[in-house]
Amino acid sequence: MSPPLAPPGWSRWLVPPAALSVHLAIGQAYAWSVFKPPLESALHLDGTQSALPFQLAIVMLGLSAAFGGTLVERNGPRWAMTVALVCFSSGFLISALGAQTKQYWLIVLGYGFVGGIGLGIGYISPVSTLIKWFPDRPGMATGIAIMGFGGGALIASPWSAQMLASFGSDHSGIALAFLVHGLTYAVFMTLGVLLVRVPRPQEPAETGPSAADGVQVSARSAVRTPQFWCLWVVLCANVTAGIGILEKAAPMITDFFADSSTPVSASAAAGFVALLSAANMAGRIGWSSASDRIGRKNIYRLYLGVGALMYLLIALFGDSAKPLFVLCALVILSFYGGGFATVPAYLKDLFGTYQVGAIHGRLLTAWSTAGVLGPLIVNWIADRQEAAGKHGPALYGLSFAIMIGLLVVGFAANELVRPVHARHHVSAPREAADAQRQQPA
Amino acid sequence: MPSDSSPPSLPRSRPRPTGGTPAGLIVLAWLWVAAPLAYGVYELVQKARQLFTG
């Protein structure tokens, strides 16, 4: 499939909603927990089993983004969005069949494996295209799309819960809910498939520098550079630090103020979790847009340096003032979201637009690693501290110290980022030949 | 070529250039994604209020 070239006069402001229609849909993955309790009671599963589809989906997200990135670059965003639509929606339809027939393995296969491929391809599908349309504001452009991934859970969580309340939480109700999800997301994502266009290579954007003027590095060469691995460490540290709060947000705020005069109720803790989601989403668009003005390296100095400071403040004074605890946690979560959204623009600065989508896909393995590392650190340490008879803030002190250490390592890795050596650059004739090959016949 | 809007020099009565983007399409595309997002944000705000009232 040839990448869909934009006709003359095509507005670039159609590309962000195209990207959002995909990211808002696939962001549903973070709302999987809504289906867990009904699945557990309807199919007699334990908590570990009911988490399997989500875990497999996240693994497949990382794998398909890493290995499918080059295909996405070669075939273009419309092909990628179509694959994402088919896989993500099919995942729900297969899951509907699994729920109706009480075959849980079909739900794992459908939502986890097939749907997970849709997540990975869908996540990277608009990144390269957005950067090419907005060479003057790449941080803002990718921030809009990646904010959508955060926003997807905000939509799906209440929507799925209401659907289950209407259809019932037995296996037929769950099957019907999966069916409606699959069909609705297919229609919703169609907008992206229909609207996405790539700018004509010979006609650079009116504003900002031409993408072809800068450094261009292939995905194969990029993974051999120290810059790629420095950014890998930066992303991994930043995501791990965010997950450190996200993973146990509700019990954490409850534990911190359990012995105070104003203990935190369960509903207030749920409100705290919701506020963290808002900070995560706002950070994606806000900080990423700010990076266009203050620079990518500087914004990561902020995420990692101030992030470590926020953790230190929580560890030292968090239990003495609830507003301070909440404020620091919100800042950390905004940096978590910002880190995700800014990294494509950072990659574009270092490696150019040539195969930035494929490079981004490979870098997302840092996310998968952090997704395992973050919860592991926080949960394991909290369990050990509890077994040792500790309670309240003491359960989290060691976790916070580790998070601060990780952020300092990430800060150092960011400082080591330098422009890519010329030996890794792609020659102009090869890039031109590739661009020519992508032109429709 | 990427463009932020229609060429300003063209009079309103003149036909739009071939391949130009109708403003209605841009509005529709943004509404398509903004409407569900607004619903999600509304539900989030309702829940977040519990931190201060719960």
Interface residues (C-beta under 8 A of the other chain):
Chain A: A6 P7 P8 G9 W10 S11 R12 W13 L14 P17 A18 L20 S21 L24 W133 F134 G148 G151 L154 I155 A156 S157 P158 W159 F188 L191 L195 P199 R200 E203 A205 E206 S265 A266 S267 A268 A269 A270 G271 F272 A274 L275 S277 A278 V326
Chain B: M1 P2 S3 D4 S5 S6 P7 P17 T18 G19 G20 T21 L25 I26 A29 W30 W32 V33 P36 L37 Y39 G40 V41 E43 L44 V45 K47 A48 R49 Q50 L51 F52 T53 G54
